[in-house]
Amino acid sequence: MANDFERHKRYTRSDIHAVVGGSVQAYLPTMAKVVVAACLNPAQNRHAPEVVLVGCGPRIEATAAQFLRQGSAVPTFVKHQANEWEFVGDYRAVRQSFDPSEIERHARAAGRVGDVTSILFLESHVLVSPPFEHHREFYYPTPYECPIHVHQGDKEVAYDCQNAAVDLAWIPFVRLRSAQHHPLLTGSVRFSTCVSSVQEALAERELVLDLRGKRIRAGGQIIRVPQTELAFLSWFARRAQAGEPPLPGITFKDQEQRAEPYRDAYVAELRRIDPLLDEDGKTLRASGLRYGMTPQYFNTKNAKLNATLRERLGALAARPYQVLQETEWAGYALALPPNAIHYAALPTDPSQACEPGRAQQRTGY
């Protein structure tokens, strides 16, 4: 669609209407039953422009369905304040979800429970530098001089097409859908966030444990872990650091032999996390550790830990950080080399996390 919008510049709804037509109030204005723009308010769509929550009403729902059907990209704007809409590029609808659980999750996050009938997922891949983007006479960067003319105020300015810059969004290729980052499959986070997560997870592997902060960094992500699962991971992390062999699991046949030493090693990690643990003995009695670690306790903690990592990182990227058996009869271990495991304090704000390989080791964590 030809228009003169400039990326990251802000416009009024009247400005938008003057170029594309349609309503100055609808979030998906239409002309002749075709959606001509998307005007999205982050207060109602937290992950705009990639995720759009479709409200209630025949016209609202029909317009959303039309946007998906037409398959074409339209100028898309995100509201900043009263009558200021930033142009963020051309987006098209690629999927519409009516899954109740998916709708509830997004609606609850936006404070719109009961007001959302479906979810539209938008994407934009091709990026062209201004002023060539959207110009009706521009098709591609030419290998020769090819001027186009752009109206800027009361002047007409010539630009050479051979100077246009065309870029593509960086889309990761992942072989197995089951191994992808779980939020990407559910559409619960921004596409760019998932791209970063996949790139970091497939980079150099490093596990950093912050016991007092009850969080770890794995696959480039800082993840909060309940203290009982964190203690379980730390138990095997110390074994991997020391180069110790895989640890046999517990069965009812050998419970008497392994229950107490397993319990003692595990509780030692719990006490590193919480030095005041179990002063009156209630914690150990309640958790089933009083007479040693039971097979059920071992298997439950391992399963919960692995599920948490799999959900946050994806099945493939989580595997190096999980406590696993390589074969049915092998023992349990982390598949990380000793120099990839560190104990250090981690920042509360994930954006302050240091790069892999730069964790500062500190005792007491």
C-alpha positions as CSV (number, residue, x, y, z in Angstrom):
1,M,0.0,0.0,0.0
2,A,1.5,3.3,-1.0
3,N,1.9,5.9,1.7
4,D,4.3,8.5,3.1
5,F,4.7,7.3,6.6
6,E,8.2,7.3,8.2
7,R,9.2,4.6,10.6
8,H,9.3,5.7,14.3
9,K,7.7,9.1,13.4
10,R,4.5,9.9,15.3
11,Y,1.2,10.8,13.6
12,T,-2.4,11.8,14.6
13,R,-5.3,9.7,13.7
14,S,-6.3,12.5,11.3
15,D,-2.9,12.2,9.6
16,I,-3.4,8.5,9.2
17,H,-6.9,8.9,7.9
18,A,-5.7,11.5,5.3
19,V,-3.4,8.8,3.8
20,V,-5.3,5.5,4.1
21,G,-8.9,6.5,4.8
22,G,-11.1,4.6,7.1
23,S,-12.3,5.4,10.6
24,V,-10.4,7.7,13.0
25,Q,-11.5,5.6,16.0
26,A,-11.4,1.9,15.0
27,Y,-8.3,0.0,15.9
28,L,-8.6,-1.6,12.4
29,P,-9.9,1.1,10.1
30,T,-11.4,-0.2,6.8
31,M,-12.2,1.1,3.4
32,A,-14.6,-0.9,1.1
33,K,-14.5,-3.8,3.7
34,V,-10.7,-4.0,3.5
35,V,-8.5,-3.3,6.5
36,V,-6.2,-0.3,5.6
37,A,-4.3,0.2,8.9
38,A,-3.8,-1.1,12.4
39,C,-3.8,1.4,15.3
40,L,-2.9,-0.4,18.5
41,N,-3.0,0.9,22.1
42,P,-0.5,-0.9,24.4
43,A,-2.8,-0.3,27.3
44,Q,-5.1,-2.8,25.8
45,N,-2.5,-4.8,23.8
46,R,0.6,-5.3,26.0
47,H,2.6,-7.0,23.2
48,A,1.6,-4.7,20.3
49,P,2.2,-4.8,17.5
50,E,2.9,-8.6,17.4
51,V,-0.1,-9.6,19.5
52,V,-3.6,-8.0,19.2
53,L,-6.5,-8.8,21.6
54,V,-9.8,-8.8,19.7
55,G,-12.6,-7.4,21.8
56,C,-16.4,-8.1,21.8
57,G,-18.9,-7.1,19.2
58,P,-19.9,-8.2,15.7
59,R,-18.1,-5.5,13.9
60,I,-14.9,-5.8,15.9
61,E,-14.8,-9.6,15.5
62,A,-15.7,-9.4,11.7
63,T,-12.9,-6.8,11.1
64,A,-10.3,-9.0,12.8
65,A,-11.4,-12.0,10.7
66,Q,-11.2,-9.9,7.5
67,F,-7.6,-8.7,8.4
68,L,-6.5,-12.3,8.6
69,R,-8.3,-13.3,5.4
70,Q,-6.9,-10.6,3.3
71,G,-3.3,-11.6,4.1
72,S,-1.8,-8.2,3.1
73,A,0.3,-6.0,5.3
74,V,-1.0,-2.6,6.4
75,P,0.6,0.5,8.0
76,T,0.7,-0.2,11.7
77,F,0.9,2.3,14.6
78,V,1.4,2.1,18.3
79,K,-0.1,4.7,20.6
80,H,2.2,6.7,22.9
81,Q,-0.1,9.3,24.3
82,A,-3.3,11.2,23.4
83,N,-3.4,11.4,19.6
84,E,0.2,10.4,19.1
85,W,0.7,7.2,17.1
86,E,4.1,5.9,16.2
87,F,4.5,4.2,12.8
88,V,6.3,0.9,13.4
89,G,6.1,-0.6,9.9
90,D,3.8,-2.7,7.8
91,Y,2.3,-5.8,9.6
92,R,0.0,-8.5,8.4
93,A,-2.1,-11.0,10.4
94,V,-0.7,-14.5,10.2
95,R,-2.8,-16.4,12.8
96,Q,-5.9,-16.0,14.9
97,S,-6.4,-18.0,18.1
98,F,-9.7,-18.9,19.7
99,D,-8.0,-21.2,22.3
100,P,-9.7,-20.4,25.7
101,S,-6.5,-21.0,27.7
102,E,-4.5,-18.8,25.4
103,I,-7.1,-16.1,25.4
104,E,-7.3,-16.2,29.2
105,R,-3.6,-15.9,29.7
106,H,-3.3,-12.8,27.4
107,A,-6.5,-11.2,28.7
108,R,-5.4,-11.6,32.3
109,A,-2.0,-10.1,31.6
110,A,-3.7,-7.1,30.0
111,G,-6.5,-6.8,32.6
112,R,-9.2,-7.6,30.1
113,V,-10.7,-10.8,31.4
114,G,-14.1,-11.4,29.8
115,D,-13.4,-8.7,27.1
116,V,-11.4,-10.8,24.6
117,T,-12.9,-13.1,22.0
118,S,-9.8,-14.1,20.1
119,I,-6.1,-13.2,19.5
120,L,-4.5,-12.0,16.3
121,F,-0.8,-12.6,15.8
122,L,0.9,-10.1,13.4
123,E,4.3,-10.2,11.8
124,S,6.6,-7.9,9.7
125,H,9.7,-9.3,8.0
126,V,10.9,-7.0,5.2
127,L,12.4,-3.7,6.3
128,V,13.2,-0.9,3.9
129,S,15.0,2.3,4.8
130,P,13.0,5.6,4.6
131,P,12.0,7.3,2.4
132,F,11.8,4.3,0.0
133,E,9.5,2.3,2.2
134,H,5.9,2.4,1.0
135,H,6.8,4.6,-2.0
136,R,4.7,3.6,-5.0
137,E,7.6,3.9,-7.4
138,F,10.1,1.9,-5.4
139,Y,10.4,-1.9,-6.0
140,Y,14.1,-2.8,-5.1
141,P,17.5,-1.2,-4.9
142,T,18.7,-0.7,-8.4
143,P,22.3,-1.3,-9.6
144,Y,22.1,2.0,-11.5
145,E,20.9,5.5,-10.8
146,C,17.1,5.6,-10.5
147,P,15.5,8.6,-8.9
148,I,12.2,8.7,-7.2
149,H,10.5,11.9,-5.9
150,V,9.1,12.3,-2.4
151,H,7.0,15.2,-1.1
152,Q,8.4,16.7,2.0
153,G,6.3,19.7,3.1
154,D,5.9,22.0,0.1
155,K,9.0,20.6,-1.6
156,E,9.6,17.6,-3.9
157,V,12.9,15.8,-3.1
158,A,14.7,13.3,-5.3
159,Y,16.2,10.1,-3.8
160,D,18.2,7.5,-5.7
161,C,16.9,3.9,-5.5
162,Q,20.4,2.4,-5.6
163,N,20.9,3.9,-2.1
164,A,18.0,2.1,-0.5
165,A,18.8,-0.4,2.2
166,V,16.7,-3.6,2.5
167,D,17.0,-5.8,5.5
168,L,15.2,-9.0,6.6
169,A,14.1,-9.9,10.1
170,W,16.5,-12.5,11.6
171,I,14.4,-15.6,11.9
172,P,16.0,-18.6,13.7
173,F,15.7,-22.0,12.1
174,V,14.9,-24.8,14.6
175,R,14.5,-28.3,13.3
176,L,12.0,-29.8,15.8
177,R,8.9,-27.9,16.8
178,S,8.9,-29.8,20.1
179,A,12.3,-28.3,20.9
180,Q,11.3,-24.7,20.4
181,H,11.0,-22.1,23.1
182,H,7.6,-22.8,24.7
183,P,6.4,-19.1,24.9
184,L,7.0,-18.8,21.1
185,L,4.7,-21.7,20.4
186,T,2.0,-20.2,22.6
187,G,2.4,-16.6,21.4
188,S,2.8,-15.3,25.0
189,V,5.9,-13.1,24.3
190,R,7.3,-10.9,21.6
191,F,8.9,-12.6,18.6
192,S,12.2,-10.7,19.1
193,T,12.4,-12.0,22.7
194,C,12.0,-15.6,21.4
195,V,14.7,-15.1,18.8
196,S,17.1,-13.8,21.5
197,S,16.3,-16.8,23.7
198,V,16.9,-19.3,21.0
199,Q,20.2,-17.7,20.0
200,E,21.5,-17.5,23.6
201,A,20.3,-21.1,24.4
202,L,22.3,-22.5,21.4
203,A,25.4,-20.5,22.2
204,E,28.2,-21.5,24.5
205,R,26.6,-23.4,27.5
206,E,27.1,-22.2,31.0
207,L,25.2,-22.7,34.2
208,V,25.4,-20.1,37.0
209,L,23.7,-20.8,40.3
210,D,22.8,-18.1,42.8
211,L,21.7,-20.1,45.8
212,R,20.8,-17.2,48.1
213,G,18.9,-15.4,45.3
214,K,17.2,-18.7,44.4
215,R,17.8,-18.3,40.7
216,I,20.0,-19.6,38.0
217,R,21.3,-18.5,34.6
218,A,21.0,-21.2,31.9
219,G,20.8,-20.7,28.1
220,G,21.4,-17.0,28.7
221,Q,18.2,-16.6,30.8
222,I,17.9,-15.9,34.5
223,I,15.3,-18.3,35.9
224,R,13.8,-18.4,39.4
225,V,13.8,-21.9,40.8
226,P,12.0,-23.1,44.0
227,Q,14.5,-23.9,46.7
228,T,13.9,-27.6,46.8
229,E,14.4,-28.0,43.1
230,L,17.4,-25.6,43.2
231,A,19.0,-27.7,45.9
232,F,18.5,-30.8,43.8
233,L,20.2,-29.1,40.8
234,S,23.0,-27.8,43.0
235,W,23.7,-31.3,44.4
236,F,24.4,-32.6,40.9
237,A,26.1,-29.4,39.8
238,R,28.7,-29.9,42.5
239,R,29.2,-33.5,41.5
240,A,29.8,-32.4,37.9
241,Q,32.2,-29.7,39.0
242,A,34.2,-32.3,40.9
243,G,34.2,-34.7,38.0
244,E,32.3,-37.4,39.9
245,P,30.5,-40.2,38.0
246,P,26.7,-40.4,37.4
247,L,24.8,-41.1,40.5
248,P,22.5,-44.2,40.6
249,G,18.9,-43.6,41.1
250,I,17.0,-44.8,44.2
251,T,14.7,-47.9,44.0
252,F,12.9,-49.6,46.9
253,K,15.4,-52.5,46.6
254,D,18.4,-50.3,47.4
255,Q,16.6,-47.5,49.4
256,E,18.2,-48.6,52.7
257,Q,21.7,-48.3,51.2
258,R,21.3,-44.9,49.5
259,A,18.5,-43.1,51.3
260,E,20.6,-41.5,54.1
261,P,23.7,-40.4,52.0
262,Y,21.5,-39.0,49.3
263,R,19.4,-37.2,51.9
264,D,22.5,-35.7,53.6
265,A,24.1,-34.4,50.3
266,Y,20.7,-32.9,49.3
267,V,20.1,-31.3,52.7
268,A,23.6,-29.8,52.6
269,E,22.5,-27.8,49.5
270,L,19.2,-26.8,51.1
271,R,21.2,-25.4,54.1
272,R,23.4,-23.4,51.7
273,I,20.2,-21.8,50.3
274,D,18.6,-21.3,53.7
275,P,21.0,-21.5,56.7
276,L,18.0,-21.4,59.1
277,L,16.3,-24.4,57.5
278,D,14.5,-26.8,59.8
279,E,15.4,-25.5,63.2
280,D,12.4,-27.3,64.7
281,G,12.6,-30.4,62.4
282,K,9.2,-29.7,60.6
283,T,10.6,-29.3,57.2
284,L,12.4,-32.6,57.0
285,R,9.5,-34.5,58.4
286,A,7.0,-32.9,56.1
287,S,9.1,-33.4,53.0
288,G,9.7,-37.1,53.6
289,L,13.4,-36.8,54.2
290,R,13.4,-37.7,57.9
291,Y,14.6,-41.3,57.5
292,G,16.4,-40.6,54.2
293,M,15.5,-39.7,50.7
294,T,12.7,-41.8,49.3
295,P,12.5,-42.9,45.6
296,Q,9.3,-40.8,45.2
297,Y,11.0,-37.7,46.6
298,F,14.0,-38.1,44.3
299,N,12.0,-38.7,41.2
300,T,9.5,-35.9,42.0
301,K,12.1,-33.2,42.5
302,N,14.0,-34.3,39.4
303,A,10.8,-34.2,37.3
304,K,9.8,-30.8,38.5
305,L,13.3,-29.3,37.9
306,N,13.5,-30.7,34.4
307,A,10.0,-29.5,33.5
308,T,10.8,-25.9,34.7
309,L,13.9,-25.8,32.5
310,R,12.1,-27.4,29.5
311,E,9.3,-24.8,29.7
312,R,11.6,-21.8,29.9
313,L,14.3,-22.9,27.4
314,G,12.6,-25.5,25.1
315,A,13.3,-29.2,25.1
316,L,16.5,-29.2,23.1
317,A,18.2,-26.1,24.7
318,A,17.3,-27.3,28.2
319,R,18.9,-30.7,28.0
320,P,22.4,-29.7,29.1
321,Y,21.1,-28.2,32.3
322,Q,18.8,-31.1,33.3
323,V,19.6,-34.0,35.6
324,L,19.2,-36.9,33.2
325,Q,20.0,-40.6,32.6
326,E,21.7,-41.1,29.3
327,T,20.3,-44.7,29.2
328,E,17.7,-46.5,31.2
329,W,20.3,-48.2,33.5
330,A,22.8,-45.4,33.7
331,G,23.1,-43.0,36.6
332,Y,21.9,-39.4,36.9
333,A,24.1,-36.5,36.0
334,L,24.5,-33.1,34.4
335,A,26.0,-33.2,30.9
336,L,28.0,-30.0,31.5
337,P,31.8,-29.9,31.8
338,P,33.2,-28.7,35.2
339,N,34.4,-25.4,33.8
340,A,30.8,-24.5,32.6
341,I,29.4,-24.5,36.1
342,H,29.7,-21.6,38.4
343,Y,28.3,-20.3,41.7
344,A,27.8,-16.5,41.7
345,A,25.3,-13.8,42.6
346,L,23.0,-12.9,39.7
347,P,21.3,-9.5,39.1
348,T,17.6,-9.2,39.9
349,D,17.1,-7.4,36.6
350,P,17.8,-9.9,33.8
351,S,19.0,-7.1,31.5
352,Q,22.0,-6.7,33.8
353,A,23.0,-10.3,33.4
354,C,26.7,-10.7,32.4
355,E,27.6,-12.5,29.2
356,P,28.3,-16.2,29.3
357,G,31.8,-17.0,30.6
358,R,32.0,-13.8,32.7
359,A,30.4,-14.9,35.9
360,Q,32.5,-14.0,38.9
361,Q,32.8,-16.9,41.3
362,R,32.1,-16.2,44.9
363,T,32.0,-18.5,47.9
364,G,28.9,-19.0,49.8
365,Y,26.5,-19.3,46.8
